[in-house]
Amino acid sequence: MSGRTLPPACPERTCVGCRQRAAKSDLLRVVMNGDACVPDHRGTLPGRGAYLHPALACLDLAVRRRAFGRAFRGPAVAPDTAEVRRFVEQQAAP
């Protein structure tokens, strides 16, 4: 061994709202449940996931850009994001 140690690899994901790369642990995973998006803060729900910063600005950008429909490869209809919005608002409140 040369004595140099490398920092442990940290998986990165891209936020569907602002399109910035961040550590997977800093982002909120969102999955489809029927016709609605639901937050998956533990990362254990089945299905394709989309990652989002837990901030209202990123959520609003994702909704405006219709990013969830593309990320989930679903129909052109925008999914309901009310439950994700409630979760993000609760995280922002002290």
DRENZA-127753 format. One record per residue (C-alpha): residue number from 1; residue in one letter; chain; y, x, z. Coordinates in steps of 0.001 Angstrom, whole numbers. Example, Ala and Ser with C-alpha at 12.3 -4.5 7.8 and 13.67 -1.06 7.14 Angstrom:
# residues 2
> num;residuo;cadena;v;u;w
> 1;A;A;-4500;12300;7800
> 2;S;A;-1060;13670;7140
END
This chain:
# residues 94
> num;residuo;cadena;v;u;w
> 1;M;A;0;0;0
> 2;S;A;3469;1257;-775
> 3;G;A;5066;-110;2377
> 4;R;A;7117;-2670;496
> 5;T;A;6533;-6257;1388
> 6;L;A;7365;-9101;-906
> 7;P;A;8827;-12308;444
> 8;P;A;6353;-15182;372
> 9;A;A;6549;-17319;-2734
> 10;C;A;8321;-20627;-2222
> 11;P;A;7599;-23421;-4707
> 12;E;A;10705;-24698;-6476
> 13;R;A;11388;-28070;-8042
> 14;T;A;14286;-29492;-10038
> 15;C;A;16366;-32378;-8697
> 16;V;A;16345;-35263;-11200
> 17;G;A;19920;-36116;-10237
> 18;C;A;21934;-32906;-10400
> 19;R;A;19299;-30848;-12294
> 20;Q;A;19623;-27942;-9812
> 21;R;A;16525;-25992;-8767
> 22;A;A;15799;-25892;-5047
> 23;A;A;12936;-25198;-2684
> 24;K;A;10375;-27976;-2639
> 25;S;A;10880;-28375;1118
> 26;D;A;14604;-29111;620
> 27;L;A;13988;-31991;-1785
> 28;L;A;12755;-35553;-1302
> 29;R;A;9700;-36587;-3330
> 30;V;A;9946;-40047;-4881
> 31;V;A;6972;-41940;-6358
> 32;M;A;6512;-45257;-8145
> 33;N;A;4922;-48150;-6260
> 34;G;A;4693;-51057;-8667
> 35;D;A;8173;-51500;-10144
> 36;A;A;10031;-49721;-7339
> 37;C;A;10689;-46136;-6339
> 38;V;A;9654;-45277;-2792
> 39;P;A;10433;-42131;-794
> 40;D;A;7501;-39872;11
> 41;H;A;8882;-37619;2734
> 42;R;A;5404;-36315;3670
> 43;G;A;4423;-35626;68
> 44;T;A;1042;-37347;331
> 45;L;A;1390;-40536;-1743
> 46;P;A;-657;-40604;-4948
> 47;G;A;863;-40512;-8390
> 48;R;A;3471;-38623;-10317
> 49;G;A;6412;-37541;-8212
> 50;A;A;10056;-36854;-8958
> 51;Y;A;12169;-34668;-6683
> 52;L;A;15671;-35444;-5508
> 53;H;A;18169;-33928;-3092
> 54;P;A;18458;-36327;-134
> 55;A;A;22122;-37017;-963
> 56;L;A;23754;-40162;-2315
> 57;A;A;25564;-38175;-5020
> 58;C;A;22275;-36977;-6520
> 59;L;A;20715;-40428;-6237
> 60;D;A;23693;-42004;-8025
> 61;L;A;23487;-39381;-10795
> 62;A;A;19765;-40006;-11239
> 63;V;A;20272;-43773;-11475
> 64;R;A;23206;-43415;-13889
> 65;R;A;21259;-41002;-16112
> 66;R;A;18096;-43172;-15932
> 67;A;A;16220;-40085;-14816
> 68;F;A;13517;-41904;-12853
> 69;G;A;12218;-43720;-15930
> 70;R;A;11863;-40424;-17777
> 71;A;A;10390;-38567;-14808
> 72;F;A;7699;-41183;-14262
> 73;R;A;7091;-41572;-17999
> 74;G;A;7315;-45298;-17588
> 75;P;A;8987;-48094;-19499
> 76;A;A;12643;-47953;-20485
> 77;V;A;13489;-50367;-17658
> 78;A;A;15096;-48602;-14684
> 79;P;A;12964;-48939;-11520
> 80;D;A;14347;-50427;-8308
> 81;T;A;15733;-47635;-6081
> 82;A;A;16878;-49727;-3087
> 83;E;A;14258;-48290;-720
> 84;V;A;15139;-44703;-1684
> 85;R;A;18839;-45488;-1166
> 86;R;A;18120;-46844;2342
> 87;F;A;16129;-43723;3212
> 88;V;A;18857;-41364;1957
> 89;E;A;21557;-43303;3828
> 90;Q;A;19520;-43098;7052
> 91;Q;A;19130;-39335;6589
> 92;A;A;22900;-38935;6127
> 93;A;A;23781;-40985;9209
> 94;P;A;23888;-39016;12477
END
